[in-house]
Amino acid sequence: MLARIVLAVALLAPSPVSDVHSGHCARLDRLHVPGAAVQRAACLAELTTAGTVASGHTVPADWAGLTHAALPQPVGVPGIQLDGYFPDSSTTNTNHGWNHDAQFVLRLPDNWNGGLVVTGSPGVRRQYANDRAIADWVLARGYAFAATDKGNTGTAFHTDGARPGDAILEWHARVTQLALAARSVVAQRYGRPPARMLAAGISNGGYLVRWQLERNPWLFDGGVDAEGTLWTPDGPNLFTFLPPAIRAYRAGDPAGILAAGFAPGSDFLWDYHFTVYWELTQRIYRLELDPSYSGADTDYDYFARPRAVRDAVRRISLTGRITRPMITLHGTLDSLLPITQSADPYRVMINSAGRAHLHRYYRVQAANHIDALVDAYPDDLRPLTPCLHSALTALERWLHGSPPLSTPPPAC
């Protein structure tokens, strides 16, 4: 089914138009999102959140907590926004009252720079989740922008699909589907396809950048992976570090949390992450990949589970065999996906696959997984989002022939 989703988009894509119409919201009535079941077009005076919050063309709850208060707010980006959804049978996304998954948003600035940035949402959030961290910044620089909810959302995302791993596998297909559709819409609007297509994402969205650049070299020119999730059948993965961290926290054993891979000096973040993230994250991904487990999640032992569980994880696992330039950035104080269990081993996988020349890795000192925590701990934490923006700039220069720095720019 997933292959048919992508093939349908490719077959339905209209040919690029030959005439180029400039001006505010030109060709609004001519735009068609290939494969969409529903689409709504709007001509907006402001595509960034400086305008879309008031106009109702974003949902702030989707991106709540992902950025820090001091993040600059771009303005002055008029253009077209397209909202809609692709055919899907699941209904976890309630945005717009549609109660329908596979929702997307496309934004087409009047002053286009020739590029397109495609994103999948972080965590289990919905399609507007990247609006502050990614969309505002790229739109202000003239990129077209497209985002998907990945085909299922929320803590019940695991109810989608028939087999363990199906819900996550759908994420891959939905990003590909949207990228193909967005490329067609860009050609319709501007009279030519994008000169460059970039994948960008945070957390689960970063995982999807990795997957796309491993599997779809024909679609993207490069990507930025911010604190992406790592899945490997033999570890590390969420199941190899979260259960021991949870057990150690409950036992009052800080050494056990450090042994699970969490960073020395990150202990001030553990109470928050245990309360908000650790147990919830363990449970919902265990329900997705190992639904037959009937014990307490605190006692979960991945390596003692039947082979079928590793087979399910293998279905969604990464290889390190990236095929296009990619920049990875990860905070050293990440207390949800510890850097030692995600970005560090993925860098080793890339090197082992002989792809180091396609990769730059930025270890961002004192950054954590959630930028909103910078506001609570301004003396202890550094926001990751400015480094994501620096990485996008570095990737653009790299694609134009100037290899980026091997460490984060000081200004990020």
C-alpha positions as CSV (number, residue, x, y, z in Angstrom):
1,M,0.0,0.0,0.0
2,L,2.8,2.4,0.9
3,A,4.4,2.0,-2.5
4,R,1.1,2.7,-4.2
5,I,0.7,5.9,-2.2
6,V,4.0,7.2,-3.7
7,L,3.3,5.8,-7.2
8,A,-0.1,7.5,-7.3
9,V,1.4,10.9,-6.6
10,A,4.0,10.4,-9.4
11,L,1.4,9.4,-11.9
12,L,-1.0,12.2,-11.0
13,A,1.6,15.0,-11.1
14,P,0.7,17.5,-13.8
15,S,3.4,18.7,-16.2
16,P,5.1,22.0,-15.2
17,V,3.6,25.1,-16.7
18,S,5.6,27.0,-19.2
19,D,4.4,30.5,-18.4
20,V,5.6,32.3,-15.3
21,H,3.2,34.7,-13.6
22,S,4.7,37.0,-11.0
23,G,2.9,39.1,-8.5
24,H,1.1,38.5,-5.2
25,C,-0.5,35.0,-5.1
26,A,-0.2,34.5,-8.8
27,R,-1.8,31.3,-10.2
28,L,-3.7,30.7,-6.9
29,D,-6.7,29.3,-8.8
30,R,-4.5,27.0,-10.9
31,L,-2.8,25.1,-8.2
32,H,-3.5,21.4,-7.7
33,V,-1.9,19.1,-5.1
34,P,-1.5,15.8,-6.8
35,G,-3.2,12.9,-5.0
36,A,-4.8,15.1,-2.4
37,A,-8.3,14.2,-1.3
38,V,-9.0,17.7,0.1
39,Q,-7.1,21.0,-0.5
40,R,-7.8,24.6,0.5
41,A,-5.9,27.6,-0.9
42,A,-5.5,31.0,0.7
43,C,-3.7,34.2,-0.4
44,L,-2.0,35.5,2.7
45,A,-0.3,38.8,3.4
46,E,2.0,36.9,5.8
47,L,3.1,33.3,5.6
48,T,5.2,33.3,8.8
49,T,3.7,32.7,12.2
50,A,3.7,36.5,12.6
51,G,0.6,36.4,10.5
52,T,-0.7,32.9,10.4
53,V,-1.5,32.7,14.1
54,A,-3.9,35.6,13.8
55,S,-5.3,34.4,10.4
56,G,-5.8,30.9,11.7
57,H,-3.4,29.3,9.2
58,T,-1.3,27.6,11.9
59,V,-2.1,25.8,15.2
60,P,0.3,27.1,17.9
61,A,-0.4,24.0,20.0
62,D,1.4,21.9,17.3
63,W,4.7,23.7,18.0
64,A,4.2,24.7,21.7
65,G,7.4,24.1,23.7
66,L,9.7,23.4,20.7
67,T,11.4,26.9,20.6
68,H,12.7,29.4,23.2
69,A,11.2,32.8,23.8
70,A,14.1,34.7,22.3
71,L,13.9,33.1,18.9
72,P,13.6,35.9,16.3
73,Q,10.2,36.3,14.6
74,P,10.6,36.9,10.8
75,V,8.0,39.0,9.1
76,G,7.2,40.2,5.6
77,V,6.6,37.0,3.6
78,P,3.4,37.2,1.5
79,G,2.3,34.3,-0.6
80,I,0.0,31.3,-0.9
81,Q,-0.8,28.6,1.6
82,L,-2.3,25.2,0.7
83,D,-3.8,23.0,3.5
84,G,-5.3,19.6,2.9
85,Y,-4.9,15.9,3.3
86,F,-4.2,12.8,1.3
87,P,-6.4,9.7,1.3
88,D,-6.0,7.8,4.6
89,S,-8.0,5.6,6.8
90,S,-6.8,6.8,10.2
91,T,-8.2,9.8,12.1
92,T,-5.8,10.8,14.9
93,N,-5.3,14.4,13.5
94,T,-8.1,16.7,14.6
95,N,-6.8,19.9,13.0
96,H,-9.4,21.9,11.0
97,G,-12.1,19.6,12.4
98,W,-11.2,17.2,9.6
99,N,-10.4,14.2,12.0
100,H,-8.3,12.9,9.2
101,D,-4.6,11.9,9.0
102,A,-2.1,12.6,6.3
103,Q,-2.7,16.3,6.6
104,F,-0.2,18.7,5.0
105,V,0.6,22.4,4.6
106,L,2.4,24.0,1.7
107,R,3.6,27.6,1.6
108,L,4.7,29.4,-1.5
109,P,6.3,32.8,-1.0
110,D,5.8,35.5,-3.7
111,N,9.6,36.1,-3.7
112,W,10.9,32.6,-4.3
113,N,14.6,31.7,-4.2
114,G,14.2,28.5,-6.2
115,G,14.4,26.0,-3.3
116,L,11.9,23.8,-1.5
117,V,12.3,22.5,2.1
118,V,10.2,19.4,3.1
119,T,9.7,18.4,6.7
120,G,8.0,15.7,8.7
121,S,6.8,16.6,12.2
122,P,8.8,15.9,15.3
123,G,7.6,13.5,17.9
124,V,4.0,12.5,17.3
125,R,3.0,16.1,16.5
126,R,0.9,17.5,13.7
127,Q,1.7,19.3,10.5
128,Y,2.3,22.8,11.9
129,A,4.9,21.6,14.5
130,N,7.8,23.0,12.5
131,D,6.3,26.4,11.8
132,R,8.4,28.3,14.4
133,A,11.6,26.3,14.3
134,I,11.9,25.7,10.5
135,A,9.2,27.3,8.4
136,D,9.5,30.9,9.6
137,W,13.2,30.9,8.9
138,V,13.2,29.2,5.5
139,L,10.2,31.2,4.3
140,A,12.0,34.5,5.2
141,R,14.8,33.4,3.0
142,G,12.6,32.7,0.0
143,Y,12.2,28.9,0.2
144,A,8.9,27.2,-0.5
145,F,8.0,25.0,2.5
146,A,6.0,21.8,2.9
147,A,5.2,19.8,6.0
148,T,3.3,16.6,6.8
149,D,1.8,15.1,9.9
150,K,3.4,11.8,8.8
151,G,0.1,10.0,8.5
152,N,-0.7,9.4,12.2
153,T,-0.3,11.6,15.3
154,G,-0.6,11.7,19.0
155,T,0.0,9.1,21.7
156,A,-2.4,6.7,19.9
157,F,-0.4,6.7,16.6
158,H,0.5,3.1,17.1
159,T,-3.2,2.1,16.5
160,D,-2.5,2.8,12.8
161,G,-1.4,-0.2,10.7
162,A,-1.8,-3.9,10.8
163,R,1.7,-5.1,11.7
164,P,4.2,-3.9,14.3
165,G,6.1,-1.0,12.7
166,D,3.5,-0.1,10.1
167,A,2.6,3.2,11.7
168,I,6.3,4.3,11.5
169,L,6.8,2.9,8.0
170,E,3.9,5.2,6.9
171,W,5.9,8.2,8.0
172,H,8.5,7.4,5.3
173,A,5.9,7.1,2.6
174,R,4.1,10.3,3.6
175,V,7.2,12.4,3.5
176,T,8.0,11.0,0.0
177,Q,4.4,11.5,-1.1
178,L,4.4,15.2,0.1
179,A,7.8,15.9,-1.5
180,L,6.6,14.7,-4.9
181,A,3.4,16.6,-4.6
182,A,5.1,19.8,-3.4
183,R,7.6,19.6,-6.3
184,S,4.7,19.6,-8.7
185,V,2.9,22.4,-7.0
186,V,6.1,24.5,-7.0
187,A,6.3,24.0,-10.8
188,Q,2.7,25.0,-11.2
189,R,3.1,28.2,-9.2
190,Y,6.5,29.4,-10.5
191,G,6.7,27.8,-13.9
192,R,9.7,25.5,-13.1
193,P,10.5,22.8,-10.6
194,P,12.7,23.6,-7.6
195,A,16.4,23.9,-8.4
196,R,17.1,22.2,-5.0
197,M,15.1,20.2,-2.6
198,L,16.2,20.0,1.0
199,A,14.9,17.7,3.8
200,A,15.0,19.1,7.3
201,G,13.6,17.8,10.6
202,I,13.8,17.6,14.4
203,S,13.7,14.4,16.5
204,N,11.5,12.0,14.6
205,G,11.7,14.5,11.8
206,G,15.5,14.2,11.9
207,Y,15.1,10.4,11.7
208,L,13.0,10.9,8.5
209,V,15.8,13.1,7.0
210,R,18.2,10.3,7.6
211,W,15.9,7.7,6.1
212,Q,15.1,9.8,3.0
213,L,18.8,10.5,2.3
214,E,19.6,6.8,2.7
215,R,16.8,5.6,0.5
216,N,15.7,8.4,-1.9
217,P,18.8,10.0,-3.5
218,W,16.7,10.8,-6.6
219,L,14.4,13.1,-4.6
220,F,16.5,15.3,-2.3
221,D,19.7,17.2,-2.8
222,G,20.6,17.2,0.9
223,G,19.3,17.5,4.4
224,V,19.7,18.7,8.0
225,D,19.0,16.2,10.7
226,A,18.5,17.8,14.1
227,E,18.6,15.4,17.1
228,G,17.2,12.5,15.0
229,T,16.0,9.3,16.6
230,L,18.1,6.2,15.9
231,W,16.6,2.8,15.4
232,T,18.9,-0.2,15.0
233,P,17.8,-3.8,15.6
234,D,20.7,-4.7,17.8
235,G,20.8,-1.3,19.6
236,P,21.1,1.4,20.4
237,N,17.4,2.3,20.2
238,L,14.8,3.7,22.5
239,F,14.3,0.3,24.1
240,T,17.9,-0.1,25.1
241,F,18.3,3.1,27.1
242,L,14.9,4.3,28.3
243,P,13.9,1.3,30.4
244,P,17.2,1.2,32.4
245,A,17.0,5.0,32.9
246,I,13.4,4.7,34.1
247,R,14.4,1.9,36.5
248,A,17.4,3.8,37.8
249,Y,15.3,7.0,38.3
250,R,12.7,5.1,40.3
251,A,15.4,3.5,42.4
252,G,17.1,6.8,43.1
253,D,20.2,5.6,41.3
254,P,21.8,8.5,39.3
255,A,24.8,6.3,38.4
256,G,22.3,4.0,36.6
257,I,20.9,6.9,34.5
258,L,24.5,7.8,33.5
259,A,25.2,4.2,32.7
260,A,22.1,4.2,30.4
261,G,23.9,6.9,28.3
262,F,22.7,10.2,29.7
263,A,25.2,12.9,30.0
264,P,27.1,13.9,33.2
265,G,25.8,17.3,34.2
266,S,22.3,16.7,32.7
267,D,20.8,15.7,36.1
268,F,18.9,18.9,36.5
269,L,16.8,17.9,33.5
270,W,15.9,14.3,34.7
271,D,12.9,15.1,36.9
272,Y,11.2,16.9,34.0
273,H,12.0,14.2,31.4
274,F,11.0,11.4,33.7
275,T,7.6,13.1,34.4
276,V,6.9,14.2,30.9
277,Y,8.7,12.0,28.4
278,W,10.6,8.9,29.5
279,E,7.7,6.6,30.5
280,L,5.3,7.9,27.9
281,T,7.8,7.5,25.1
282,Q,8.8,4.0,26.2
283,R,5.1,3.0,26.3
284,I,3.8,4.3,23.0
285,Y,6.8,3.0,21.0
286,R,6.6,-0.3,22.8
287,L,2.9,-0.5,21.8
288,E,3.9,0.2,18.2
289,L,6.8,-2.3,17.9
290,D,6.1,-4.9,20.6
291,P,2.3,-4.9,21.3
292,S,2.3,-8.5,22.7
293,Y,4.4,-7.5,25.8
294,S,2.2,-7.7,28.9
295,G,4.6,-6.8,31.7
296,A,5.4,-3.4,33.2
297,D,7.2,-1.1,30.9
298,T,9.6,-0.3,33.8
299,D,10.8,-4.0,33.6
300,Y,11.1,-4.1,29.8
301,D,14.1,-6.0,28.5
302,Y,14.5,-5.5,24.8
303,F,17.2,-8.2,24.4
304,A,15.0,-10.8,26.2
305,R,12.1,-10.3,23.8
306,P,11.3,-12.7,21.0
307,R,13.1,-12.4,17.7
308,A,9.9,-10.9,16.1
309,V,10.5,-7.7,18.1
310,R,13.9,-7.2,16.6
311,D,12.4,-8.0,13.2
312,A,9.9,-5.2,13.7
313,V,12.6,-2.8,14.7
314,R,14.6,-3.9,11.7
315,R,11.8,-2.8,9.4
316,I,12.3,0.8,10.5
317,S,16.0,0.8,11.1
318,L,18.7,3.0,9.6
319,T,21.9,1.9,8.0
320,G,24.2,4.9,7.8
321,R,24.3,4.6,4.0
322,I,23.4,8.2,3.2
323,T,23.5,9.2,-0.5
324,R,23.4,13.0,-0.3
325,P,25.1,15.7,1.8
326,M,23.7,15.8,5.3
327,I,24.4,17.8,8.4
328,T,23.5,16.3,11.8
329,L,23.4,18.4,14.9
330,H,22.6,17.2,18.4
331,G,22.8,18.7,21.9
332,T,25.3,17.3,24.4
333,L,22.7,17.6,27.2
334,D,19.8,15.9,25.3
335,S,17.9,14.1,28.0
336,L,15.3,12.4,25.9
337,L,17.6,11.0,23.1
338,P,21.0,11.1,24.6
339,I,23.7,12.0,22.1
340,T,25.7,8.9,23.0
341,Q,22.7,6.7,22.0
342,S,21.7,8.6,18.8
343,A,24.0,11.0,16.9
344,D,27.3,9.5,18.1
345,P,26.5,5.9,17.0
346,Y,24.9,7.1,13.8
347,R,28.1,9.0,12.9
348,V,30.0,5.7,13.4
349,M,27.5,3.9,11.1
350,I,28.0,6.6,8.4
351,N,31.7,6.2,8.7
352,S,31.5,2.4,8.6
353,A,29.4,2.6,5.5
354,G,32.1,4.7,3.8
355,R,29.9,7.8,3.6
356,A,31.8,10.2,5.9
357,H,32.5,12.6,2.9
358,L,28.7,13.2,2.8
359,H,28.3,14.0,6.4
360,R,29.1,16.8,8.8
361,Y,28.3,16.4,12.5
362,Y,27.8,19.3,14.9
363,R,27.8,18.4,18.6
364,V,26.2,21.4,20.2
365,Q,27.5,22.0,23.7
366,A,24.8,22.5,26.4
367,A,21.8,22.1,24.0
368,N,19.0,19.8,25.0
369,H,16.1,18.2,23.2
370,I,13.5,20.8,24.0
371,D,14.4,24.5,23.4
372,A,11.6,25.8,25.6
373,L,13.7,24.5,28.6
374,V,16.2,27.2,27.8
375,D,13.8,29.7,29.2
376,A,13.7,27.8,32.5
377,Y,17.5,27.3,32.6
378,P,19.0,30.2,30.7
379,D,22.4,29.9,32.5
380,D,22.7,26.2,31.8
381,L,21.2,25.5,28.4
382,R,21.8,26.7,24.9
383,P,19.0,26.6,22.2
384,L,19.5,24.2,19.3
385,T,17.2,26.0,16.8
386,P,19.8,28.8,15.9
387,C,22.3,26.0,15.1
388,L,19.7,24.3,12.9
389,H,19.4,27.6,10.9
390,S,23.2,27.8,10.7
391,A,23.3,24.2,9.5
392,L,20.7,25.0,6.7
393,T,22.9,27.9,5.6
394,A,26.0,25.6,5.7
395,L,24.2,23.0,3.7
396,E,23.2,25.5,1.0
397,R,26.8,26.6,0.7
398,W,27.9,23.0,0.6
399,L,25.6,22.3,-2.3
400,H,27.1,25.3,-4.1
401,G,30.6,23.9,-3.7
402,S,31.9,25.2,-0.4
403,P,32.2,22.3,2.2
404,P,30.9,23.4,5.6
405,L,32.8,23.6,8.8
406,S,33.3,20.4,10.7
407,T,32.1,22.0,13.9
408,P,29.2,24.3,14.6
409,P,29.6,28.0,13.7
410,P,30.3,30.0,16.8
411,A,27.3,32.3,16.1
412,C,24.8,29.5,16.3
